[in-house]
Each structure stands twice: as C-alpha cells, then as structure tokens.
C-alpha cells in the first residue's frame, strides 16, 4: 500500500511550518496544508506585531527615563521638568509592518516550495475509508503519518452584551484595531492641525485577562500613551507564576499608569452614547476599546477528528508522551495542544513529533529544564518548579536563595535595578527551578535552565567565573549566596575552620 507523502502537516502555524521545513531537510516528502493562510494564529503574526510595538513602547519609556542620565530634550532649567515622548502611530505601524514582513518572509509559500514542501491552501478534514487520509480541495491526500499544528484562536467569554458592542483580540488588534483607528483619524483630519501621519495613539482601553498576553498588551498600550485598565478574575496577575515575581511585575505596571483590577470578573458590557462601559466586579469602567486576552481554543472543529478516532477536549487534544493522539498515526504539537503559548516550546514539540512520525515512536517529550519568559518590562523568566511547587513536592528538603539586581554593577550603570534572581533547589544542591525578573530575564535564564536540564548543581554555577560587569553576574551572585548560606549553617565546618586558623596563627607566632 503506497502513500503520497511521508508526512502531512495540517496547519501553517509556527510549529507546523517548522516541522514541514525540518522534514524536507531530512529528504522526506512532506505536504503542508494551510486552511486560512500561513501563520494566522497568535504565535505567528500576532506575537510578532506585539513584540515589535512593545519595542516602540520600550524606546518611548527610555526617552521618558532619560533625565536620570542627565539627558534632556529641552532646557533642564525650564519649567517643564518632565521628559515627554510622543509616539506617532502611523510611523510606528509602518516600522512594525516591515519587521513582521521580514520575519515572516522565511516561511512564505515560495520559500517553503523551494525547500521541497508542497504547500496546499484550503480547508480539509480527515477521512477513514477506504484508508486514513486527509481530504482538501476535493483531493484525497495520503501519508504514513499526520501532524496537527493548526494553532489556536482567542476564547470569547460569555459576557452579556459583548457580541453586540464589539471587541478586539490579541491576534487582530495591531492589524485591525489600530489601523482602523488610523482610518478614522484620516477622516477627522480637517478638524485638526495635525496630519494623519503625526497623530499619536490615544484613548482608553480595557484589557480582560491577567495572563501573559494580557500583561504584555496592557503595558505596551500604556507606553503608547493610552489609558489602560487591566481586569481579571484571579487574585493577582500571572497566577501560574511565582507570586513574588508576579507581584513585582504588577507593581511595575501600576507605576507606569496601568490600572490593575484583580478579583473583578466582567459580567456585562454596555454602550452608552459613544462609549463602551465594562462592568468588572462592582466597578463600571468607560472604554473606547475592549481587548480579550482570556485564553485560547484549539482550531480543530473542521478536521473530523471523531471520524478517525482522535479524542479531544476544550483545552486541546489528548496526547501521550510521544505526542501521539488516540489515533497513533496522527500527532500534534504547538498551541493546539493547550497550555501556555511559547514558540520555542511549540518548535520543541514539533521536533519530537517529527522524529516519531518519520522514523519510529521512541522519543518522548521532556519539559524539565525548558525555560519560558513573559515579555513585559521587566521580563519574567521561569524554569522548573516555583517555590510553592517545590515545597509541596519535597517538603523541608528545599532551599531558596535570591539576589537583587540593585547589587549588580551593570544594573546600576544601566539604571535598571528593579528585579531579582531566585533559585529553588534541594538541600543537596540540586536545582529545581528559578525565577528571574529583569529587563533581560529571557537572556539570563539560560544558564540555570541548562543546569536543570543537565542535572548540574548550584555549585557548578558558583564555581564558574562570570564576566563583570554584566547582568549575567546575577546568577553567579545567587549561587554564591547559596554557598555562603550552606557554609554558615554548617556548625561543624565553622568550628573546624575556627580551630584551624587559631592553630595556624599560634604556630606562626
């Protein structure tokens, strides 16, 4: 029984295109079926736009903070003491468009085809008879294995009035929300001395959801001169992260003008005159726009999974450790699986699923030691277990050490002293996890993540001299703090050292 392909990848998500290219590099015959256009999910264009506009907001914030370095855009002795910055939305969007276009060009249909990937555009579904296959554009495709990487879409919560009033999602805000605002500005230009290309971004926004996406969007909009209110059901933002780290991030958001409302579930949305009103807990919030960042749903409805024996639930597909669905010839990876949306984790899953699908199902996913980061400012990077998770699992056999960036010379030079490094481990020095909060946390977590992955102990980090002055010294300082605490807690060693030096001093005399 012959088949056309070694692998058929369903979905042009980041994980899907990565898997298709990797399979082609292995000389496998692979088809990529993209129902809705390449990279339409959050990990594609949406994330790229958010990161690009976040960089615009970061630069604007640096302009506001410039006076601490003695840098002023006007006379420092003038009555205007506060450094201001004006973000011109049209120019910022043009720059973001260029960045997104450049980054996404590597996965364009032409590039994929040149690499040996058969790109097929259309909506398709699995079929069981006469043989397992995938039907798209009235064509039955057959392969030895299939990989579902269709990505996800934002959850639209059941809130009274929401569908009538309208909303934006993280996927379309930059392309639909802000560009629509530019078109409105162009119609109103006769009422202003400003040209459309010089109009700043303004207005009041309500972001619903206290997860990573909501946090990043709220801070970016605030830095682009919007009034932002962040509302959520949870007790604090980022409920799945280390509480100490999430509280620090929340404090920074509030310091930058983001209004954070916790334990405030949204019950209804209403339109009064030209304004939208959001009922969050016992508060009524006026808004020009509403952004939903309340979670994701897998894009699997049209695939006829029931017909080929694939089980799934609201959060994603049922998979084993080899990333096989309940039909062993069908694999899945990326945010269609559920959980946090991180591109590097999606690509890691794609690599495991790919090896199992093309060769033999021997490989299992191992998430231990894989770091992740939330790209707010300061960033929050995490690997392994939090302190609470470690104590729940190991009880008293847990140590916790932390160091603050205010003790790092490079942080003082940069004027960015907010944040800390926290390492959690067992008393024998085994590292269980770590949290870093700093502007470059995503760049710093790698050393600790590698230690967790390779089962190195804290002593290995403490014994590695780090370049100075650098921000990476924070991991070295934290490991040295563990050494100091361990030595000071060892009374036998302390007594032995004291006796040794007393003896040596007496001998020298």
Residue pairs with C-beta under 8 A, 6 or more apart in sequence:
1 131
3 142
3 143
3 144
4 29
4 31
4 141
4 142
4 143
5 29
5 30
5 31
5 118
5 141
5 142
5 143
5 144
6 23
6 28
6 29
6 30
6 143
6 144
6 145
6 358
7 19
7 20
7 23
7 28
7 29
7 30
7 31
7 143
7 144
7 145
7 146
7 147
7 354
7 357
7 358
8 30
8 31
8 33
8 134
8 141
8 143
8 145
8 146
8 147
9 16
9 17
9 19
9 20
9 23
9 30
9 31
9 32
9 33
9 146
9 147
9 149
10 16
10 33
10 124
10 134
10 146
10 147
10 148
10 149
10 150
10 303
11 33
11 34
11 35
11 148
11 149
11 150
11 151
11 299
11 334
11 336
12 32
12 34
12 36
12 37
12 38
12 39
12 40
12 44
12 107
13 39
13 41
13 43
13 44
13 149
13 150
13 151
13 334
13 335
13 336
13 346
14 39
14 41
14 43
14 44
14 151
14 334
14 343
14 346
14 347
15 43
15 149
15 151
15 333
15 334
15 335
15 346
15 347
15 349
15 350
16 32
16 34
16 147
16 149
16 150
16 151
16 334
16 350
17 32
17 38
17 39
17 107
17 112
18 346
18 347
18 350
18 351
19 147
19 149
19 333
19 350
19 351
19 353
19 354
20 30
20 31
20 32
20 112
20 117
21 107
21 112
21 115
21 117
22 350
22 351
22 354
23 30
23 117
23 354
23 358
24 30
24 115
24 116
24 117
25 115
26 358
28 358
29 116
29 118
30 116
30 117
30 118
31 117
31 118
31 119
31 120
31 141
31 143
32 112
32 117
32 118
32 119
32 120
33 120
33 121
33 122
33 124
33 134
33 136
33 141
34 119
34 120
34 121
35 121
35 122
35 123
35 124
35 150
35 302
37 121
38 44
38 104
38 107
38 108
38 109
39 45
39 104
39 107
40 151
40 171
41 150
41 151
41 152
41 153
41 171
41 299
41 335
42 151
42 152
42 154
42 170
42 171
42 213
42 296
42 335
42 341
43 151
43 334
43 335
43 341
43 342
43 343
43 346
44 104
44 151
45 100
45 104
45 171
45 175
46 170
46 171
46 172
46 173
46 174
47 341
47 343
48 99
48 100
48 103
48 104
49 96
49 100
49 173
49 174
49 175
50 170
50 174
50 213
50 216
50 217
50 220
51 375
52 95
52 96
52 99
52 100
53 92
53 96
53 174
53 220
53 224
54 216
54 219
54 220
54 375
54 377
56 87
56 92
56 95
56 96
56 220
56 223
56 224
57 87
57 219
57 220
57 221
57 222
57 223
57 224
58 223
58 377
60 85
60 87
60 223
60 224
61 85
61 223
61 256
61 377
63 73
63 83
63 85
64 82
64 83
64 84
64 85
65 83
65 415
66 72
66 73
66 83
67 76
67 83
68 415
69 415
72 83
73 83
73 84
74 80
86 200
86 225
87 200
87 201
87 223
87 224
87 225
88 197
88 198
88 199
88 200
89 178
89 181
89 182
89 199
89 200
89 201
89 224
90 182
90 196
90 197
90 198
90 199
91 197
92 201
92 224
93 174
93 178
93 179
93 182
96 174
105 111
109 119
109 121
112 119
113 119
120 136
120 137
120 139
120 141
122 136
122 137
123 136
123 302
124 134
124 135
124 136
124 137
124 141
124 302
124 303
125 134
125 135
125 302
125 303
125 304
125 307
126 132
126 133
126 134
126 135
126 146
126 303
126 304
126 305
126 307
126 308
126 310
126 330
127 133
127 134
127 135
127 140
127 304
127 307
127 308
128 307
128 308
128 309
131 142
132 142
132 146
132 308
132 327
132 329
133 140
133 141
133 142
133 143
134 140
134 141
134 142
134 143
134 146
135 141
144 329
144 357
145 329
145 330
145 331
145 357
145 358
146 329
146 330
146 331
146 357
147 330
147 331
147 332
147 333
147 350
147 353
147 354
147 357
148 300
148 303
148 317
148 325
148 330
148 331
148 332
148 333
148 336
149 332
149 333
149 334
149 336
149 346
149 350
150 298
150 299
150 300
150 303
150 336
151 298
151 299
151 334
151 335
151 336
152 296
152 297
152 298
152 299
152 335
152 336
152 341
153 169
153 171
153 296
153 297
153 299
154 169
154 170
154 171
154 292
154 293
154 294
154 295
154 296
154 297
155 292
155 294
155 295
155 296
155 297
156 162
156 163
156 167
156 292
157 208
157 266
157 292
157 294
159 266
159 267
159 268
159 269
160 267
160 268
160 269
161 268
161 269
161 270
161 271
162 269
162 290
164 271
165 269
165 270
165 271
165 276
165 290
166 290
167 289
167 290
167 291
167 292
168 176
168 177
168 289
168 290
168 291
168 292
169 291
169 292
169 293
170 213
170 217
170 291
170 292
170 293
173 217
173 291
177 289
177 291
178 201
181 201
181 203
182 196
182 199
185 196
185 199
186 196
189 195
189 196
192 199
200 225
201 221
201 224
201 225
201 226
202 225
202 226
203 226
203 227
203 288
203 289
204 226
204 227
204 228
204 229
204 286
204 287
204 288
204 289
205 218
205 221
205 226
205 227
205 228
205 229
205 287
205 288
205 289
205 290
205 291
206 228
206 229
206 231
206 276
206 278
206 280
206 285
206 287
206 289
206 290
206 291
207 214
207 217
207 218
207 221
207 228
207 229
207 230
207 231
207 291
207 293
208 214
208 231
208 232
208 266
208 278
208 290
208 291
208 292
208 293
208 294
209 232
209 292
209 293
209 294
209 295
210 230
210 231
210 232
210 233
210 234
210 236
210 237
210 238
210 239
210 262
211 238
211 293
211 294
211 295
212 238
212 340
212 341
212 374
212 375
212 376
213 293
213 341
214 230
214 232
214 237
214 291
214 293
214 294
215 230
215 237
215 238
215 249
215 253
215 374
215 376
216 374
216 375
216 376
217 291
217 293
218 228
218 230
218 253
218 258
219 253
219 256
219 258
219 376
219 377
221 228
222 228
222 253
222 256
222 257
222 258
223 256
227 257
227 259
228 257
228 258
228 259
229 258
229 259
229 260
229 261
229 278
229 280
229 285
229 287
230 237
230 253
230 258
230 259
230 260
230 261
231 261
231 264
231 266
231 278
231 280
231 281
231 285
232 261
232 262
232 263
232 264
233 263
233 264
233 265
234 262
234 263
235 262
235 263
236 243
236 246
236 247
236 250
236 262
237 246
237 249
237 250
237 253
237 260
237 262
238 245
238 246
238 249
238 374
238 380
239 246
240 340
241 374
241 380
241 382
241 386
241 435
242 382
242 386
242 387
242 388
242 422
242 435
243 388
244 387
244 420
244 422
244 435
245 380
245 382
245 420
245 422
245 435
245 437
246 380
248 378
248 418
248 419
248 420
248 437
249 374
249 376
249 378
249 380
249 437
250 260
252 376
252 377
252 378
252 418
253 260
253 376
254 260
261 280
261 281
261 283
261 285
263 281
264 280
264 281
264 283
265 280
265 281
266 278
266 279
266 280
267 279
267 280
268 279
269 276
269 277
269 278
269 279
269 290
270 276
270 277
270 279
271 277
275 286
275 287
275 288
276 286
276 287
276 288
276 289
276 290
277 284
277 285
277 286
277 287
278 284
278 285
278 287
278 290
279 285
296 335
296 341
297 314
298 312
298 315
298 316
298 317
298 335
298 336
298 337
298 338
299 336
300 312
300 317
300 336
303 310
305 311
305 312
305 317
305 325
308 327
308 330
309 326
309 327
310 317
310 318
310 325
310 326
310 327
310 330
311 317
311 318
311 325
311 326
312 318
315 338
315 339
316 332
316 336
316 337
316 338
316 339
317 325
317 332
317 336
317 337
317 338
318 325
318 326
319 325
319 332
319 337
321 364
321 365
322 331
322 352
322 353
322 356
322 361
322 362
322 363
322 364
322 365
323 331
323 332
323 333
323 337
323 349
323 352
323 353
323 356
323 365
324 330
324 331
324 356
324 361
325 331
325 332
328 361
331 353
331 356
331 357
332 353
333 346
333 349
333 350
333 352
333 353
334 346
334 349
334 350
335 341
335 346
337 349
339 345
340 372
342 372
344 370
344 372
345 367
345 370
345 372
348 365
348 370
349 365
352 363
352 364
352 365
355 362
355 363
356 362
356 363
368 384
368 452
368 453
369 383
369 384
369 449
369 450
369 452
369 453
369 454
370 383
370 449
370 453
371 381
371 382
371 383
371 442
371 445
371 446
371 448
371 449
372 381
372 382
372 383
373 379
373 380
373 381
373 382
373 441
373 442
373 445
374 380
374 381
375 442
377 439
378 416
378 418
378 419
378 437
378 438
378 439
378 441
379 436
379 437
379 438
379 439
379 440
379 441
379 442
380 435
380 436
380 437
380 441
381 435
381 436
381 437
381 441
381 442
381 444
381 445
382 433
382 434
382 435
382 436
382 445
383 433
383 434
383 445
383 448
383 449
383 452
384 424
384 431
384 432
384 433
384 434
384 449
384 452
385 393
385 424
385 432
385 433
386 424
386 433
386 435
387 398
387 400
387 422
387 424
387 433
389 433
390 398
390 424
390 425
390 432
390 433
391 398
394 426
394 432
397 426
397 427
398 424
398 425
398 426
398 427
398 432
399 424
399 425
399 426
399 427
399 482
399 485
399 486
400 422
400 423
400 424
401 422
401 423
401 478
401 479
401 481
401 482
401 485
402 420
402 421
402 422
402 423
402 478
402 481
403 420
403 421
403 474
403 477
403 478
403 481
404 417
404 419
404 420
405 411
405 416
405 417
405 418
405 419
405 420
405 421
405 438
405 471
405 474
406 412
406 417
407 477
408 417
408 469
408 471
408 473
408 474
408 477
409 468
409 469
409 473
410 468
410 469
410 470
410 471
410 473
411 417
411 419
411 438
411 471
413 469
414 439
414 471
416 438
416 439
418 437
418 438
419 436
419 437
419 438
419 439
419 441
420 436
420 437
420 438
421 434
421 435
421 436
421 438
421 444
421 474
421 475
421 477
421 478
422 434
422 435
422 436
422 478
423 431
423 433
423 434
423 448
423 458
423 478
423 479
423 482
424 431
424 432
424 433
424 434
425 431
425 432
425 433
425 457
425 458
425 482
426 432
428 457
429 457
429 458
429 459
429 482
430 455
430 457
431 448
431 451
431 452
431 456
431 457
431 458
432 452
433 452
434 445
434 448
434 449
434 452
436 444
436 445
436 448
436 474
438 444
438 471
438 474
440 471
443 471
444 471
444 472
444 474
444 475
447 461
447 472
447 475
448 461
448 475
450 456
451 457
451 458
451 460
451 461
458 479
458 482
458 483
459 479
459 483
461 475
461 476
461 478
461 479
462 476
462 479
462 480
462 482
462 483
464 476
465 476
466 472
466 473
466 475
466 476
467 473
487 493
487 494
488 494
